[in-house]
Amino acid sequence: MQFVVTQMHAPADCPSDEPEVLEKLGHAFSEREAVKKGVRLLGAYIAPLEHTFFFILEADSLAKVTDFLRPAAKLGTAKVTPVDDFQKVVRQLSHGR
């Protein structure tokens, strides 16, 4: 299963002035750590002025995604959206499946 994650935090909770926290987050959201937690990290992006992280993940359970996101849980909230391949779904729908 693939998931698009939008992780948001308030400006007051932003770790941008805390190098140690940023380093920990950088490590926590690395490909290496994702693999340890059973998650495939397909993409990781940040919109600094919006205080928002975006992740595209692949995992066989929501529990693994939740575990991967845990290091940023105290910063704010996350919206986790399961997604599927666009063309696959269109083919299935157009063929009545």
NULO-836885 format. One line per field, with one value per atom (N, C-alpha, C, O): residue in three letters; x, y, z; atom name; residue number from 1. Coordinates in Angstrom, 1 decimal, always signed. Example, Ala and Ser with C-alpha at 12.3 -4.5 7.8 and 13.67 -1.06 7.14 Angstrom:
<recs>
aa (ala	ala	ala	ala	ser	ser	ser	ser);
x (+13.2	+12.3	+13.2	+14.2	+12.8	+13.7	+12.9	+13.4);
y (-5.7	-4.5	-3.3	-3.3	-2.2	-1.1	+0.0	+1.1);
z (+7.8	+7.8	+7.8	+8.5	+7.1	+7.1	+7.9	+8.0);
at (N	CA	C	O	N	CA	C	O);
i (1	1	1	1	2	2	2	2);
</recs>
This chain:
<recs>
aa (met	met	met	met	gln	gln	gln	gln	phe	phe	phe	phe	val	val	val	val	val	val	val	val	thr	thr	thr	thr	gln	gln	gln	gln	met	met	met	met	his	his	his	his	ala	ala	ala	ala	pro	pro	pro	pro	ala	ala	ala	ala	asp	asp	asp	asp	cys	cys	cys	cys	pro	pro	pro	pro	ser	ser	ser	ser	asp	asp	asp	asp	glu	glu	glu	glu	pro	pro	pro	pro	glu	glu	glu	glu	val	val	val	val	leu	leu	leu	leu	glu	glu	glu	glu	lys	lys	lys	lys	leu	leu	leu	leu	gly	gly	gly	gly	his	his	his	his	ala	ala	ala	ala	phe	phe	phe	phe	ser	ser	ser	ser	glu	glu	glu	glu	arg	arg	arg	arg	glu	glu	glu	glu	ala	ala	ala	ala	val	val	val	val	lys	lys	lys	lys	lys	lys	lys	lys	gly	gly	gly	gly	val	val	val	val	arg	arg	arg	arg	leu	leu	leu	leu	leu	leu	leu	leu	gly	gly	gly	gly	ala	ala	ala	ala	tyr	tyr	tyr	tyr	ile	ile	ile	ile	ala	ala	ala	ala	pro	pro	pro	pro	leu	leu	leu	leu	glu	glu	glu	glu	his	his	his	his	thr	thr	thr	thr	phe	phe	phe	phe	phe	phe	phe	phe	phe	phe	phe	phe	ile	ile	ile	ile	leu	leu	leu	leu	glu	glu	glu	glu	ala	ala	ala	ala	asp	asp	asp	asp	ser	ser	ser	ser	leu	leu	leu	leu	ala	ala	ala	ala	lys	lys	lys	lys	val	val	val	val	thr	thr	thr	thr	asp	asp	asp	asp	phe	phe	phe	phe	leu	leu	leu	leu	arg	arg	arg	arg	pro	pro	pro	pro	ala	ala	ala	ala	ala	ala	ala	ala	lys	lys	lys	lys	leu	leu	leu	leu	gly	gly	gly	gly	thr	thr	thr	thr	ala	ala	ala	ala	lys	lys	lys	lys	val	val	val	val	thr	thr	thr	thr	pro	pro	pro	pro	val	val	val	val	asp	asp	asp	asp	asp	asp	asp	asp	phe	phe	phe	phe	gln	gln	gln	gln	lys	lys	lys	lys	val	val	val	val	val	val	val	val	arg	arg	arg	arg	gln	gln	gln	gln	leu	leu	leu	leu	ser	ser	ser	ser	his	his	his	his	gly	gly	gly	gly	arg	arg	arg	arg);
x (+0.8	+0.0	+0.9	+2.0	+0.4	+1.1	+0.3	-0.9	+1.1	+0.5	+1.1	+2.3	+0.3	+0.8	+0.6	-0.5	+1.7	+1.6	+1.9	+2.8	+1.0	+1.2	+1.3	+0.4	+2.6	+2.9	+3.0	+3.9	+2.2	+2.2	+2.5	+2.1	+3.1	+3.4	+3.2	+3.3	+2.9	+2.7	+4.1	+5.1	+4.1	+5.4	+6.1	+7.3	+5.3	+5.9	+6.6	+7.4	+6.2	+6.7	+7.8	+8.3	+8.2	+9.2	+10.5	+11.0	+11.2	+12.5	+13.6	+14.8	+13.3	+14.3	+15.5	+16.6	+15.3	+16.4	+17.0	+17.7	+16.7	+17.2	+18.0	+17.4	+19.3	+20.1	+20.0	+20.0	+20.0	+20.0	+18.7	+18.7	+17.6	+16.3	+16.3	+15.8	+16.7	+16.8	+17.6	+17.2	+18.7	+19.6	+18.9	+18.9	+18.2	+17.4	+16.3	+16.1	+15.6	+14.6	+15.1	+14.6	+16.3	+16.9	+17.3	+17.1	+17.8	+18.1	+16.9	+16.8	+15.9	+14.6	+13.9	+13.3	+14.0	+13.2	+14.1	+13.9	+15.2	+16.1	+15.6	+14.8	+16.1	+15.8	+16.2	+15.5	+17.3	+17.8	+16.9	+16.6	+16.4	+15.5	+14.1	+13.4	+13.7	+12.4	+12.5	+11.6	+13.6	+13.7	+13.7	+13.1	+14.3	+14.3	+12.9	+12.6	+12.0	+10.6	+9.7	+8.4	+10.2	+9.3	+8.6	+7.5	+9.2	+8.6	+9.5	+10.8	+9.0	+9.8	+9.5	+8.4	+10.6	+10.5	+10.6	+11.7	+9.5	+9.5	+9.8	+10.3	+9.6	+9.8	+9.7	+8.8	+10.5	+10.4	+10.6	+11.7	+9.7	+9.8	+9.4	+8.7	+9.8	+9.5	+9.1	+9.7	+8.1	+7.7	+8.0	+7.1	+9.2	+9.7	+8.8	+8.5	+8.3	+7.5	+6.1	+5.4	+5.7	+4.4	+4.4	+3.4	+5.7	+5.9	+5.2	+4.5	+5.5	+4.9	+5.9	+6.7	+5.8	+6.6	+5.7	+4.5	+6.2	+5.4	+6.2	+7.4	+5.6	+6.2	+5.4	+4.2	+6.0	+5.3	+6.0	+7.2	+5.1	+5.6	+4.9	+3.8	+5.6	+5.0	+5.2	+6.3	+4.1	+4.2	+3.0	+2.0	+3.2	+2.1	+1.1	+0.1	+1.3	+0.3	+0.4	+1.5	-0.7	-0.7	+0.1	+0.7	+0.2	+0.9	+2.4	+3.1	+2.9	+4.3	+4.5	+5.6	+3.6	+3.7	+3.6	+4.4	+2.7	+2.6	+3.9	+4.3	+4.5	+5.8	+6.9	+7.7	+6.9	+7.9	+7.7	+8.7	+6.4	+6.2	+6.3	+6.3	+6.4	+6.5	+7.5	+7.1	+8.7	+9.6	+9.1	+9.6	+8.1	+7.6	+6.2	+5.5	+5.7	+4.4	+4.1	+3.0	+5.1	+4.9	+5.0	+4.7	+5.5	+5.6	+4.3	+4.0	+3.4	+2.1	+1.2	+1.2	+0.5	-0.4	+0.0	+0.6	-0.5	-0.2	-1.5	-2.4	-1.7	-2.8	-2.1	-1.2	-2.6	-2.1	-3.2	-4.3	-2.9	-3.9	-3.4	-2.4	-4.1	-3.8	-4.1	-5.2	-3.2	-3.4	-3.1	-2.5	-3.6	-3.3	-2.9	-3.1	-2.3	-1.9	-3.1	-4.0	-3.0	-4.0	-4.5	-5.7	-3.6	-3.9	-4.5	-5.4	-4.0	-4.6	-6.1	-6.9	-6.3	-7.7	-8.6	-9.7	-8.1	-9.0	-9.3	-10.4	-8.3	-8.5	-9.6	-10.5	-9.4	-10.4	-11.8	-12.7	-11.9	-13.2	-13.8	-15.0	-13.0	-13.6	-14.0	-14.7	-13.4	-13.8	-14.8	-15.0	-15.3	-16.4	-15.8	-16.6	-14.6	-14.0	-13.8	-13.3);
y (-1.2	+0.0	+1.2	+1.3	+2.3	+3.5	+4.6	+4.6	+5.5	+6.5	+7.9	+7.9	+8.9	+10.3	+10.9	+10.9	+11.4	+11.9	+13.4	+13.9	+14.2	+15.6	+15.9	+15.8	+16.2	+16.4	+17.9	+18.5	+18.5	+19.9	+20.3	+19.5	+21.4	+21.9	+23.4	+24.1	+23.9	+25.4	+26.1	+25.5	+27.3	+28.0	+28.0	+27.9	+28.1	+28.2	+26.9	+26.8	+25.8	+24.4	+24.0	+22.9	+25.0	+24.6	+24.4	+25.2	+23.3	+23.0	+23.7	+23.3	+24.6	+25.2	+25.8	+26.0	+26.3	+26.9	+25.9	+26.4	+24.7	+23.6	+22.6	+21.6	+22.8	+21.9	+20.5	+19.6	+20.2	+18.8	+18.1	+17.0	+18.9	+18.3	+18.0	+17.0	+19.0	+18.8	+17.6	+16.9	+17.5	+16.3	+15.0	+14.0	+15.0	+13.8	+13.5	+12.3	+14.5	+14.3	+13.9	+13.0	+14.5	+14.0	+12.6	+11.9	+12.1	+10.7	+9.8	+8.8	+10.3	+9.5	+9.3	+8.2	+10.3	+10.2	+9.8	+10.2	+9.1	+8.7	+7.3	+6.7	+7.0	+5.7	+4.6	+3.6	+4.7	+3.6	+3.3	+2.2	+4.4	+4.2	+3.7	+2.9	+4.1	+3.7	+2.1	+1.4	+1.7	+0.2	-0.5	-1.6	+0.0	-0.7	-0.8	-1.7	+0.1	+0.1	-0.5	-0.5	-1.1	-1.8	-0.9	-1.3	+0.3	+1.3	+1.6	+1.6	+1.8	+2.2	+3.7	+4.1	+4.5	+5.9	+6.3	+6.2	+6.6	+6.9	+8.4	+8.8	+9.3	+10.7	+11.4	+11.0	+12.4	+13.2	+14.7	+15.0	+15.5	+16.9	+17.8	+17.4	+19.1	+20.0	+21.4	+21.8	+22.0	+23.4	+24.2	+24.4	+24.7	+25.4	+26.5	+26.6	+27.4	+28.5	+28.1	+28.9	+26.9	+26.4	+25.5	+25.0	+25.2	+24.3	+23.0	+22.4	+22.4	+21.2	+20.2	+20.6	+19.0	+17.9	+17.1	+16.9	+16.5	+15.6	+14.3	+14.4	+13.2	+11.9	+11.1	+11.1	+10.4	+9.3	+8.0	+7.8	+7.2	+5.9	+4.7	+4.8	+3.6	+2.3	+1.4	+1.3	+0.7	-0.2	-1.1	-0.9	-2.3	-3.2	-3.0	-3.8	-2.0	-1.7	-0.2	+0.4	+0.3	+1.7	+1.7	+2.8	+0.6	+0.6	+0.9	+1.6	+0.4	+0.7	+2.1	+2.7	+2.7	+4.1	+5.0	+5.9	+4.6	+5.3	+5.3	+6.3	+4.1	+4.0	+4.8	+5.4	+4.9	+5.7	+7.2	+7.9	+7.6	+9.0	+9.5	+10.7	+8.5	+8.8	+9.9	+10.7	+10.0	+11.1	+12.5	+13.4	+12.7	+14.1	+14.2	+15.3	+13.2	+13.2	+14.4	+14.9	+14.8	+15.9	+17.2	+18.2	+17.3	+18.6	+19.1	+20.3	+18.2	+18.7	+17.5	+16.5	+17.6	+16.6	+16.1	+16.7	+14.9	+14.3	+13.8	+13.2	+14.0	+13.5	+12.3	+12.6	+11.1	+10.0	+9.5	+9.1	+9.6	+9.2	+8.0	+8.1	+6.9	+5.8	+6.1	+6.7	+5.8	+6.1	+4.9	+3.9	+4.9	+3.8	+4.5	+5.6	+3.6	+4.1	+4.6	+3.9	+5.8	+6.4	+5.6	+5.3	+5.2	+4.5	+3.1	+2.7	+2.4	+1.2	+1.3	+0.5	+2.3	+2.5	+2.9	+2.4	+3.7	+4.1	+2.9	+2.7	+2.0	+0.8	-0.1	-0.6	-0.2	-1.1	-0.5	-1.2	+0.8	+1.4	+1.4	+1.2	+1.6	+1.6	+0.2	+0.1	-0.8	-2.2	-2.8	-4.0	-2.0	-2.5	-3.3	-4.1	-3.2	-4.0	-3.2	-3.7);
z (+0.0	+0.0	+0.0	+0.6	-0.7	-0.7	+0.1	+0.1	+0.7	+1.6	+1.2	+1.0	+1.2	+1.1	+2.5	+3.0	+3.1	+4.5	+4.4	+3.8	+5.1	+5.2	+6.7	+7.5	+7.1	+8.6	+8.8	+8.2	+9.6	+9.8	+11.3	+12.2	+11.5	+12.9	+12.9	+11.9	+14.0	+14.2	+14.2	+14.6	+13.7	+13.7	+15.1	+15.2	+16.1	+17.5	+17.8	+18.7	+17.2	+17.5	+16.5	+16.5	+15.6	+14.5	+15.1	+15.9	+14.7	+15.2	+14.4	+14.6	+13.5	+12.6	+13.4	+12.8	+14.6	+15.4	+16.4	+17.3	+16.2	+17.1	+16.3	+15.9	+16.1	+15.3	+15.7	+14.9	+17.0	+17.5	+17.1	+16.7	+17.2	+16.8	+15.3	+14.9	+14.5	+13.1	+12.7	+11.8	+13.3	+13.0	+13.3	+12.6	+14.5	+14.8	+13.8	+13.4	+13.4	+12.4	+11.1	+10.4	+10.7	+9.4	+9.5	+8.5	+10.6	+10.8	+10.8	+10.1	+11.6	+11.7	+10.4	+10.2	+9.5	+8.3	+7.1	+6.0	+7.4	+6.3	+5.7	+6.3	+4.5	+3.9	+4.8	+4.9	+5.4	+6.3	+7.4	+7.7	+8.1	+9.2	+8.7	+9.4	+7.6	+7.0	+6.8	+7.2	+6.2	+6.0	+7.3	+7.4	+8.4	+9.7	+10.2	+11.0	+9.8	+10.3	+9.4	+9.6	+8.3	+7.3	+6.4	+5.9	+6.1	+5.3	+4.1	+4.3	+2.9	+1.8	+1.6	+1.4	+1.7	+1.6	+0.1	-0.5	-0.6	-2.0	-2.2	-3.3	-1.3	-1.4	-0.1	+0.7	+0.2	+1.4	+1.0	+0.4	+1.3	+0.9	+2.1	+3.0	+2.0	+3.1	+2.4	+1.4	+3.0	+2.6	+3.9	+4.7	+4.0	+5.3	+5.7	+6.9	+4.8	+5.2	+5.6	+6.2	+5.2	+5.6	+6.7	+7.2	+7.2	+8.4	+8.1	+9.0	+6.9	+6.5	+5.9	+5.0	+6.3	+5.7	+4.8	+5.2	+3.7	+2.9	+2.7	+2.4	+2.9	+2.6	+1.7	+1.8	+0.8	+0.0	+0.5	+0.3	+1.0	+1.7	+1.1	+0.5	+1.2	+0.9	+2.1	+2.6	+2.5	+3.6	+3.6	+2.9	+4.2	+4.2	+5.3	+5.5	+6.2	+7.2	+7.6	+7.5	+8.1	+8.7	+9.9	+10.3	+10.7	+11.9	+11.7	+12.4	+10.6	+10.2	+9.8	+10.2	+9.1	+8.8	+10.0	+10.2	+10.9	+12.2	+13.0	+13.6	+13.0	+13.8	+13.1	+13.8	+11.8	+11.1	+11.4	+11.5	+11.5	+11.8	+13.2	+13.5	+14.1	+15.6	+16.0	+16.8	+15.4	+15.8	+15.7	+16.4	+14.8	+14.6	+15.3	+15.1	+16.0	+16.5	+17.5	+17.5	+18.2	+19.2	+18.6	+19.2	+17.3	+16.7	+16.2	+16.2	+15.8	+15.2	+14.9	+15.6	+13.8	+13.4	+12.0	+11.2	+11.7	+10.4	+9.7	+10.4	+8.5	+7.7	+6.8	+6.0	+7.0	+6.3	+5.3	+5.7	+4.0	+3.0	+2.2	+1.5	+2.3	+1.4	+0.0	-0.3	-0.9	-2.3	-3.2	-2.7	-4.4	-5.4	-6.7	-7.0	-7.6	-8.9	-9.7	-9.9	-10.2	-11.0	-12.2	-12.3	-13.0	-14.2	-13.9	-14.6	-12.9	-12.5	-12.1	-12.5	-11.2	-10.8	-12.0	-12.0	-12.8	-14.0	-14.9	-15.3	-15.1	-15.9	-15.2	-15.8	-13.9	-13.1	-13.2	-13.4	-13.0	-13.0	-14.4	-14.5	-15.4	-16.8	-17.3	-18.2	-16.6	-17.0	-16.0	-16.0	-15.1	-14.2	-13.1	-12.5	-12.7	-11.6	-10.4	-9.4);
at (N	CA	C	O	N	CA	C	O	N	CA	C	O	N	CA	C	O	N	CA	C	O	N	CA	C	O	N	CA	C	O	N	CA	C	O	N	CA	C	O	N	CA	C	O	N	CA	C	O	N	CA	C	O	N	CA	C	O	N	CA	C	O	N	CA	C	O	N	CA	C	O	N	CA	C	O	N	CA	C	O	N	CA	C	O	N	CA	C	O	N	CA	C	O	N	CA	C	O	N	CA	C	O	N	CA	C	O	N	CA	C	O	N	CA	C	O	N	CA	C	O	N	CA	C	O	N	CA	C	O	N	CA	C	O	N	CA	C	O	N	CA	C	O	N	CA	C	O	N	CA	C	O	N	CA	C	O	N	CA	C	O	N	CA	C	O	N	CA	C	O	N	CA	C	O	N	CA	C	O	N	CA	C	O	N	CA	C	O	N	CA	C	O	N	CA	C	O	N	CA	C	O	N	CA	C	O	N	CA	C	O	N	CA	C	O	N	CA	C	O	N	CA	C	O	N	CA	C	O	N	CA	C	O	N	CA	C	O	N	CA	C	O	N	CA	C	O	N	CA	C	O	N	CA	C	O	N	CA	C	O	N	CA	C	O	N	CA	C	O	N	CA	C	O	N	CA	C	O	N	CA	C	O	N	CA	C	O	N	CA	C	O	N	CA	C	O	N	CA	C	O	N	CA	C	O	N	CA	C	O	N	CA	C	O	N	CA	C	O	N	CA	C	O	N	CA	C	O	N	CA	C	O	N	CA	C	O	N	CA	C	O	N	CA	C	O	N	CA	C	O	N	CA	C	O	N	CA	C	O	N	CA	C	O	N	CA	C	O	N	CA	C	O	N	CA	C	O	N	CA	C	O	N	CA	C	O	N	CA	C	O	N	CA	C	O	N	CA	C	O	N	CA	C	O	N	CA	C	O	N	CA	C	O	N	CA	C	O	N	CA	C	O	N	CA	C	O	N	CA	C	O	N	CA	C	O);
i (1	1	1	1	2	2	2	2	3	3	3	3	4	4	4	4	5	5	5	5	6	6	6	6	7	7	7	7	8	8	8	8	9	9	9	9	10	10	10	10	11	11	11	11	12	12	12	12	13	13	13	13	14	14	14	14	15	15	15	15	16	16	16	16	17	17	17	17	18	18	18	18	19	19	19	19	20	20	20	20	21	21	21	21	22	22	22	22	23	23	23	23	24	24	24	24	25	25	25	25	26	26	26	26	27	27	27	27	28	28	28	28	29	29	29	29	30	30	30	30	31	31	31	31	32	32	32	32	33	33	33	33	34	34	34	34	35	35	35	35	36	36	36	36	37	37	37	37	38	38	38	38	39	39	39	39	40	40	40	40	41	41	41	41	42	42	42	42	43	43	43	43	44	44	44	44	45	45	45	45	46	46	46	46	47	47	47	47	48	48	48	48	49	49	49	49	50	50	50	50	51	51	51	51	52	52	52	52	53	53	53	53	54	54	54	54	55	55	55	55	56	56	56	56	57	57	57	57	58	58	58	58	59	59	59	59	60	60	60	60	61	61	61	61	62	62	62	62	63	63	63	63	64	64	64	64	65	65	65	65	66	66	66	66	67	67	67	67	68	68	68	68	69	69	69	69	70	70	70	70	71	71	71	71	72	72	72	72	73	73	73	73	74	74	74	74	75	75	75	75	76	76	76	76	77	77	77	77	78	78	78	78	79	79	79	79	80	80	80	80	81	81	81	81	82	82	82	82	83	83	83	83	84	84	84	84	85	85	85	85	86	86	86	86	87	87	87	87	88	88	88	88	89	89	89	89	90	90	90	90	91	91	91	91	92	92	92	92	93	93	93	93	94	94	94	94	95	95	95	95	96	96	96	96	97	97	97	97);
</recs>
